[in-house]
Amino acid sequence: MSKARKHDIRVDVETTFIPEQSRPEAGQYVFGYTVTISNRGSLAARLLNRHWIITDANGKVEEVRGEGVVGEKPYLKPGQHFRYRSGAVLETPVGAMEGDYEMLDDQGEHFLAPIPAFSLQTPNTVN
């Protein structure tokens, strides 16, 4: 008999390049991303904090930490998901993001939910 893990938060990300807000001649590439956070574990949990590591093609690394996401601290019961949209500005047409969310389960235990690395790139960019 299989038993669900108590902490199983899945993070999926879809990205898009936003050309109308970008200024390549000025080294400004704007990307949007949609994040879906799914609780596949056996315990409910609240997202408390975010930690992003953003890297551009020049090797410039920016770390971003903050409370919640888009002004919210979503509470996810088992089987629920939360989706939000945000964005990032890079100096290069290619980059990557990864990180983690600090979560707090209903038993008072803090844990990290990893955000797998994903690419940000303009259309027709080969890497």
C-alpha positions as CSV (number, residue, x, y, z in Angstrom):
1,M,0.0,0.0,0.0
2,S,1.5,3.4,-1.0
3,K,1.3,6.2,1.4
4,A,1.4,9.9,0.3
5,R,4.3,11.9,1.6
6,K,3.2,14.6,4.0
7,H,5.2,17.2,2.1
8,D,4.9,17.0,-1.7
9,I,4.6,20.5,-3.3
10,R,4.9,20.5,-7.0
11,V,5.9,23.7,-8.8
12,D,5.2,24.1,-12.6
13,V,6.2,27.2,-14.5
14,E,5.2,28.5,-18.0
15,T,7.2,31.5,-19.4
16,T,6.6,34.1,-22.1
17,F,8.7,36.9,-23.7
18,I,7.0,40.3,-23.6
19,P,8.4,42.2,-26.6
20,E,6.2,45.3,-26.2
21,Q,7.7,46.0,-22.8
22,S,11.3,45.0,-23.8
23,R,14.0,47.3,-25.1
24,P,16.8,45.1,-26.5
25,E,18.8,48.1,-27.6
26,A,19.0,49.1,-24.0
27,G,19.6,45.6,-22.6
28,Q,16.1,45.2,-21.2
29,Y,14.3,41.9,-21.9
30,V,11.0,41.5,-20.1
31,F,9.6,38.0,-19.4
32,G,6.4,36.9,-17.8
33,Y,5.9,33.6,-16.0
34,T,2.9,31.7,-14.7
35,V,3.5,29.5,-11.6
36,T,1.2,26.7,-10.5
37,I,1.9,25.4,-7.0
38,S,0.2,22.1,-6.3
39,N,-0.1,20.3,-2.9
40,R,0.2,16.6,-3.7
41,G,1.1,15.8,-0.1
42,S,-1.0,14.5,2.8
43,L,-0.9,17.7,4.9
44,A,-2.2,21.2,4.2
45,A,0.5,23.9,4.1
46,R,0.8,27.7,3.8
47,L,3.4,29.4,1.6
48,L,5.3,31.9,3.8
49,N,8.3,33.1,1.8
50,R,9.9,33.0,-1.7
51,H,13.5,32.7,-2.7
52,W,14.5,33.2,-6.3
53,I,17.9,32.9,-8.0
54,I,17.8,34.7,-11.4
55,T,20.8,34.3,-13.7
56,D,21.3,36.0,-17.1
57,A,23.5,34.9,-20.0
58,N,26.3,37.1,-18.8
59,G,26.5,35.2,-15.5
60,K,24.9,38.0,-13.5
61,V,23.1,36.5,-10.5
62,E,20.3,38.2,-8.6
63,E,18.7,36.7,-5.5
64,V,15.2,37.8,-4.5
65,R,13.7,37.0,-1.1
66,G,10.3,38.1,0.2
67,E,7.1,37.3,1.9
68,G,4.5,35.3,0.0
69,V,3.8,35.6,-3.7
70,V,2.0,38.5,-5.4
71,G,0.9,39.8,-2.0
72,E,-0.6,36.5,-0.9
73,K,0.3,33.6,1.4
74,P,-1.8,30.9,-0.2
75,Y,-3.0,28.0,2.0
76,L,-3.2,24.7,0.1
77,K,-5.0,21.7,1.3
78,P,-4.0,18.3,-0.1
79,G,-5.1,18.2,-3.8
80,Q,-5.4,22.0,-4.1
81,H,-3.4,24.3,-6.3
82,F,-2.6,28.1,-6.5
83,R,-1.7,29.9,-9.7
84,Y,-0.2,33.3,-10.1
85,R,1.6,35.5,-12.7
86,S,4.7,37.6,-12.3
87,G,7.6,38.8,-14.3
88,A,11.4,39.4,-14.5
89,V,13.6,41.8,-16.4
90,L,17.0,40.5,-17.7
91,E,19.8,42.3,-19.5
92,T,20.2,39.4,-21.9
93,P,17.8,37.6,-24.2
94,V,18.4,34.3,-22.3
95,G,18.4,33.5,-18.6
96,A,17.2,31.1,-16.0
97,M,15.4,31.1,-12.7
98,E,15.1,28.7,-9.8
99,G,14.5,28.8,-6.1
100,D,12.2,27.6,-3.4
101,Y,9.2,28.4,-1.3
102,E,9.3,28.2,2.5
103,M,6.1,26.4,3.6
104,L,4.5,25.8,7.0
105,D,2.3,22.7,7.4
106,D,-0.6,22.2,9.7
107,Q,1.6,20.5,12.3
108,G,3.8,23.6,12.6
109,E,6.7,22.2,10.6
110,H,8.6,24.4,8.2
111,F,9.9,22.9,5.0
112,L,11.2,24.0,1.6
113,A,9.4,23.3,-1.7
114,P,11.9,23.5,-4.5
115,I,11.3,25.5,-7.7
116,P,13.0,23.6,-10.5
117,A,15.2,25.7,-12.8
118,F,13.4,27.0,-15.9
119,S,14.6,29.0,-18.9
120,L,13.7,32.6,-19.9
121,Q,14.5,33.2,-23.6
122,T,13.3,35.3,-26.5
123,P,11.8,33.4,-29.4
124,N,14.2,31.8,-31.9
125,T,17.0,32.0,-29.4
126,V,19.3,29.0,-29.5
127,N,21.2,28.0,-26.4
